[in-house]
Amino acid sequence: MPTAGCSGLLIPVDGGYEIVVCSDEPDGRQNFSTAHEIVHTFFREVCPSPTISTEEERLCDLGAAILTMPAARFGPFLAARPLCFTTIDECHREFAVSVVAAGRRAMTLTDASACLFLGTMTRTKQQIRFRVGTPKLRITKWWPSDRWPFSGSHLNLPVLDGSVIGDAFTHQDYRAGHGSLGIAFRPGTYEVEARGYGYPLLGNPQHRQVLALARGQLDDLTPTWGLRRRGVTAGLDRR
């Protein structure tokens, strides 16, 4: 059984490998973790070190996305639908992966200017180092499309109070709107959807976070979230 915070393990067995995944995680996450560990086998002969690099982890995530969501199927499936949470939910069900994995894959294959964000309550590294400041809602991960207008990092940028992303986190529900991105130092007009959700972590049983999808910058963008009502609660797989 993988330890806390680990979704899967690759174990050498009789000249081959055995993959163990965390049974407590959703089926879609387990499927992606299995594919991730399969890709790790490609590195074992050329890099047998027990210490796995960040670059190898990134490549294994990329390989897992290709295995579980091949572009030849995922691309046309995505292109036939508007880029929104409803479509990402459909991709999640069709390809049996987590919502976040489906959203990340969509960012790599869409022709739209878009970005997927994950935010939670945290402090910056410097604040943690010097033991100052209080946690606030910040962007902790982001996955841009090729046409996203910002090339710099979004890491630890604060989410603005009263924004679509901020309200979804506060109320732990679904929100959508057309206007400001709601992230500091990122001007412009966007179509934004956000879902707040939570799940227990080791040492933090009340962990909460927010997933957001932004499209833009476009001043005349027609909303694609359609009849989804502001404030509707929606379920979401972790990670």
C-alpha positions as CSV (number, residue, x, y, z in Angstrom):
1,M,0.0,0.0,0.0
2,P,1.5,3.4,-1.0
3,T,2.3,5.7,1.9
4,A,0.3,8.9,2.7
5,G,0.7,11.4,-0.2
6,C,1.7,8.7,-2.7
7,S,-0.8,7.5,-5.3
8,G,1.2,4.6,-6.7
9,L,4.4,2.5,-6.4
10,L,6.5,0.5,-8.9
11,I,7.9,-2.6,-7.2
12,P,10.5,-4.8,-9.0
13,V,9.3,-8.5,-9.0
14,D,11.1,-11.5,-10.7
15,G,12.7,-9.5,-13.5
16,G,9.5,-7.4,-14.0
17,Y,7.4,-4.9,-12.1
18,E,4.3,-4.9,-9.9
19,I,2.3,-1.7,-9.6
20,V,0.4,-0.9,-6.4
21,V,-2.0,2.1,-6.3
22,C,-3.9,3.7,-3.5
23,S,-7.3,2.0,-3.3
24,D,-8.8,4.9,-1.3
25,E,-8.5,7.3,-4.3
26,P,-11.2,7.5,-7.1
27,D,-11.0,5.0,-10.0
28,G,-10.0,7.7,-12.4
29,R,-7.0,8.7,-10.3
30,Q,-6.0,5.1,-9.9
31,N,-6.1,4.6,-13.7
32,F,-3.8,7.6,-14.2
33,S,-1.5,6.5,-11.4
34,T,-1.2,3.1,-13.0
35,A,-0.3,4.6,-16.4
36,H,2.2,7.0,-14.6
37,E,4.0,4.0,-13.0
38,I,4.1,2.1,-16.3
39,V,6.0,5.1,-17.8
40,H,8.5,4.9,-14.9
41,T,9.5,1.5,-16.3
42,F,10.9,3.2,-19.4
43,F,13.5,5.0,-17.2
44,R,14.7,2.1,-15.0
45,E,17.5,0.7,-17.3
46,V,18.9,4.1,-18.2
47,C,18.3,5.7,-14.8
48,P,18.2,3.0,-12.0
49,S,18.7,5.5,-9.2
50,P,16.1,5.2,-6.4
51,T,15.9,9.0,-6.3
52,I,13.4,10.1,-8.9
53,S,14.0,13.6,-10.4
54,T,11.3,16.2,-10.9
55,E,11.9,16.0,-14.7
56,E,11.2,12.2,-14.7
57,E,8.0,12.8,-12.7
58,R,6.9,15.4,-15.3
59,L,7.7,13.1,-18.2
60,C,5.8,10.3,-16.5
61,D,2.7,12.5,-16.0
62,L,3.0,13.4,-19.7
63,G,3.3,9.8,-20.7
64,A,0.4,8.8,-18.5
65,A,-1.8,11.5,-20.2
66,I,-0.9,10.1,-23.6
67,L,-1.7,6.5,-22.5
68,T,-5.0,7.3,-20.9
69,M,-6.1,10.1,-23.2
70,P,-4.5,9.6,-26.6
71,A,-4.7,12.7,-28.8
72,A,-6.2,10.8,-31.7
73,R,-9.4,10.3,-29.5
74,F,-9.2,13.0,-27.0
75,G,-8.6,15.8,-29.5
76,P,-11.7,15.3,-31.6
77,F,-13.8,14.6,-28.5
78,L,-12.7,18.0,-27.1
79,A,-12.9,19.9,-30.4
80,A,-16.6,18.9,-30.8
81,R,-17.5,20.6,-27.6
82,P,-17.1,24.1,-26.0
83,L,-14.2,24.4,-23.6
84,C,-15.9,24.5,-20.2
85,F,-16.2,22.5,-17.0
86,T,-19.2,20.5,-18.5
87,T,-16.9,19.3,-21.3
88,I,-14.1,18.5,-18.9
89,D,-16.6,16.5,-16.9
90,E,-17.5,14.6,-20.0
91,C,-13.8,13.9,-20.8
92,H,-13.4,12.7,-17.2
93,R,-16.2,10.1,-17.6
94,E,-15.3,9.1,-21.2
95,F,-11.6,8.5,-20.5
96,A,-12.0,7.3,-16.9
97,V,-9.5,9.7,-15.4
98,S,-9.8,12.4,-12.7
99,V,-11.3,15.8,-13.5
100,V,-8.0,17.5,-13.0
101,A,-6.2,15.0,-15.3
102,A,-8.9,15.6,-18.0
103,G,-8.6,19.4,-17.6
104,R,-4.8,19.3,-17.8
105,R,-5.0,17.2,-21.1
106,A,-7.5,19.6,-22.5
107,M,-5.1,22.5,-21.9
108,T,-2.4,20.7,-24.0
109,L,-4.8,20.0,-26.9
110,T,-7.1,23.0,-27.1
111,D,-6.7,25.8,-29.6
112,A,-8.3,28.3,-27.2
113,S,-6.5,30.7,-24.9
114,A,-7.1,29.1,-21.6
115,C,-5.6,28.1,-18.3
116,L,-6.6,25.6,-15.5
117,F,-5.8,26.8,-12.0
118,L,-5.6,25.0,-8.6
119,G,-5.7,27.2,-5.4
120,T,-5.7,26.6,-1.7
121,M,-4.9,28.4,1.5
122,T,-1.1,28.7,1.9
123,R,1.8,31.0,2.6
124,T,4.8,31.8,0.3
125,K,8.0,30.0,0.8
126,Q,9.6,33.1,2.3
127,Q,6.8,33.5,4.7
128,I,7.1,29.9,5.8
129,R,10.9,30.2,6.1
130,F,10.7,33.3,8.3
131,R,7.6,32.2,10.1
132,V,5.6,35.3,9.2
133,G,2.3,36.1,7.5
134,T,-1.0,34.1,7.6
135,P,-2.3,31.7,5.0
136,K,-4.4,33.1,2.2
137,L,-5.9,31.8,-0.9
138,R,-3.2,31.5,-3.5
139,I,-2.6,29.7,-6.8
140,T,-0.6,26.5,-6.1
141,K,-0.7,24.9,-9.6
142,W,-1.6,26.0,-13.1
143,W,-1.7,24.4,-16.5
144,P,-1.9,26.9,-19.5
145,S,-2.8,26.3,-23.1
146,D,-0.3,27.3,-25.8
147,R,-2.3,30.5,-26.4
148,W,-2.5,31.6,-22.8
149,P,-1.3,35.3,-22.7
150,F,0.9,35.0,-19.6
151,S,4.3,33.2,-19.9
152,G,5.4,33.8,-16.4
153,S,4.7,31.9,-13.2
154,H,1.4,32.1,-11.4
155,L,2.8,30.3,-8.3
156,N,1.6,31.8,-5.0
157,L,-0.2,34.7,-6.7
158,P,-3.1,35.7,-4.3
159,V,-6.7,35.2,-5.4
160,L,-8.8,38.4,-5.0
161,D,-11.6,38.6,-2.5
162,G,-15.0,38.6,-4.2
163,S,-13.8,37.1,-7.4
164,V,-15.4,34.0,-9.0
165,I,-12.5,31.9,-7.8
166,G,-12.5,33.4,-4.3
167,D,-16.3,33.0,-3.9
168,A,-16.2,29.3,-5.1
169,F,-13.5,28.6,-2.5
170,T,-15.3,30.4,0.3
171,H,-18.7,28.7,-0.4
172,Q,-17.3,25.4,-1.6
173,D,-19.6,25.4,-4.6
174,Y,-19.7,26.2,-8.4
175,R,-19.4,29.8,-9.6
176,A,-19.1,31.3,-13.1
177,G,-18.7,34.8,-14.5
178,H,-17.4,37.1,-17.2
179,G,-14.9,39.7,-16.2
180,S,-11.7,40.0,-14.1
181,L,-9.6,36.8,-13.7
182,G,-9.5,37.5,-10.0
183,I,-5.8,36.8,-9.6
184,A,-3.4,39.6,-8.6
185,F,-1.2,41.1,-11.3
186,R,-3.2,39.4,-14.1
187,P,-5.4,42.1,-15.8
188,G,-7.9,41.5,-18.6
189,T,-11.3,40.1,-19.3
190,Y,-12.0,36.4,-19.1
191,E,-14.7,33.8,-18.9
192,V,-14.1,32.1,-15.5
193,E,-15.6,29.0,-13.9
194,A,-14.6,27.7,-10.5
195,R,-15.4,24.8,-8.2
196,G,-14.6,24.6,-4.5
197,Y,-14.2,21.2,-3.0
198,G,-12.4,19.4,-0.2
199,Y,-11.1,16.0,0.9
200,P,-9.1,14.9,4.0
201,L,-5.3,15.0,4.0
202,L,-3.0,13.4,6.5
203,G,-2.9,16.0,9.3
204,N,-5.5,18.2,7.7
205,P,-8.9,16.4,7.6
206,Q,-10.6,19.7,6.6
207,H,-8.4,20.4,3.5
208,R,-10.2,22.6,0.9
209,Q,-9.2,23.8,-2.5
210,V,-10.6,25.3,-5.7
211,L,-10.2,24.4,-9.3
212,A,-10.8,27.1,-11.9
213,L,-10.9,27.3,-15.7
214,A,-10.3,30.7,-17.4
215,R,-10.7,31.5,-21.0
216,G,-9.5,34.8,-22.5
217,Q,-8.3,37.5,-22.8
218,L,-11.3,38.3,-25.0
219,D,-13.7,41.2,-24.6
220,D,-16.6,39.7,-26.5
221,L,-16.4,36.1,-25.4
222,T,-19.7,34.3,-25.4
223,P,-20.2,32.3,-22.2
224,T,-20.0,28.6,-22.7
225,W,-21.2,27.6,-19.2
226,G,-24.7,28.1,-20.5
227,L,-27.4,27.3,-18.0
228,R,-25.2,26.3,-15.1
229,R,-26.5,28.4,-12.2
230,R,-24.2,30.5,-10.1
231,G,-23.8,28.8,-6.7
232,V,-24.6,25.3,-7.9
233,T,-22.6,22.7,-5.9
234,A,-20.7,20.1,-8.0
235,G,-18.7,17.1,-7.0
236,L,-15.0,16.8,-8.0
237,D,-12.4,14.1,-7.9
238,R,-9.3,15.0,-5.9
239,R,-6.2,16.1,-7.8
